Amino acid sequence: MTPSTNHSRFSPFGAIAFIGGGNMAASLIGGLIRNGTAATSIAVAEPNAELREALAREFGVGVRATNDDAAQEADVLVLAVKPQVMKTVCAGLRAIAQERKPLIVSIAAGLRIDQLDAWLGGDMAIVRCMPNTPALIGAGATGLCANARVSAAQRGLVQNLISAAGSVAWIEHEALMDTVTALSGSGPAYFFLLVEALVDAAVAQGLPREAATALATQTCLGAGRMLSEDGAAPAELRRRVTSPGGTTQAALDSFAASDFNSIVARAIAAATQRGAELSAQLET
């Protein structure tokens, strides 16, 4: 992959084309621009005219109605369409992909690297990403997996690109990406469910819902920051807040009696299995 001479001076990534201009693509574009990437180095293909206009207005990027128009000068091609239409989209991009050999970055859930490679004509450098919805506010957690054609320099480029929307973790074995999906991809929903349950339980004990929601939200935010910034293991932080015979211990004993760890393990296993099933349904 040789960066386009028209755009490389504006962006460490060369010319970037996003195929699909939905929420996740917009979050990455916004992060790139905040981190200094020039809007002139980014093109977005989006069939919805209203969304195209919004992207151009908000970010100043080039917008195109067709995928070919956006991809024709791309050094990095970010595939940000729904998994169900990816095969058709890749077939339409095959000629350009084979001619230019851009670095391919997929943020579509469930699609394997070998599937994408086959649809694009083969011999492509591909990084598969599993972001989550907090990426929309720059606080995402994304698992990344690359095939053997991706160089160390390209890994660095993708890490910088995706880091614009949060933290990243490289996964060396693609088979584990279904577990990444179950953990961080679906994980925000588990967290929101926990907050719902905390609020409902506090309301049942007589606390006004508004106060319960405010306290639960800030408590979870503060606990997350401690986990991120303290450096101690989760078990150690839990021990620090748990006095023997105290209120926290009473609550944790109740969780243990309901086999909380097994409940979580079964949920992650179910989500992992479903991820594999969905990937199989999208088989070539």
DATA-V568325 format. One record per backbone hydrogen bond with DSSP energy under -1.0 kcal/mol. CO is the residue of the C=O (numbers start at 1). NH is the residue of the N-H. If there is no record, write none. Layout:
# DATA-V568325
CO,NH
CO,NH
This chain:
# DATA-V568325
4,7
4,8
7,10
10,38
11,14
15,75
15,76
16,43
17,78
18,45
19,80
22,26
23,27
24,28
25,29
26,30
27,31
28,32
29,33
30,34
31,35
32,37
33,36
38,41
39,42
41,16
42,62
43,18
44,64
45,20
48,52
49,53
50,54
51,55
52,56
53,57
54,58
55,59
56,60
62,44
64,46
66,70
67,71
68,72
71,74
75,103
76,17
77,105
78,19
79,107
82,85
85,89
86,90
87,91
88,92
89,93
93,97
94,98
95,99
96,100
97,101
103,77
104,127
105,79
106,129
112,116
113,117
114,118
115,119
116,120
117,122
118,121
125,104
126,147
127,106
128,145
130,143
132,135
133,136
134,137
134,139
135,138
140,167
142,169
143,130
144,171
145,128
147,150
151,155
152,156
153,157
154,158
155,159
156,160
157,161
158,162
159,163
162,165
163,166
165,140
167,142
169,144
173,176
174,177
176,180
177,181
178,182
179,183
180,184
180,185
181,186
186,189
187,191
188,192
189,193
190,194
191,195
192,196
193,197
194,198
195,199
196,200
197,201
198,202
199,203
200,204
202,207
203,206
208,212
209,213
210,214
211,215
212,216
213,217
214,218
215,219
216,220
217,221
218,222
219,223
220,224
221,225
222,226
223,227
224,228
225,229
226,230
233,237
234,238
235,239
236,240
237,241
239,242
243,246
246,250
247,251
248,252
249,253
250,254
251,255
252,256
253,257
254,258
255,260
256,259
259,263
260,264
261,265
262,266
263,267
264,268
265,269
266,270
267,271
268,272
269,273
270,274
271,275
272,276
273,277
274,278
275,279
276,280
277,281
280,283
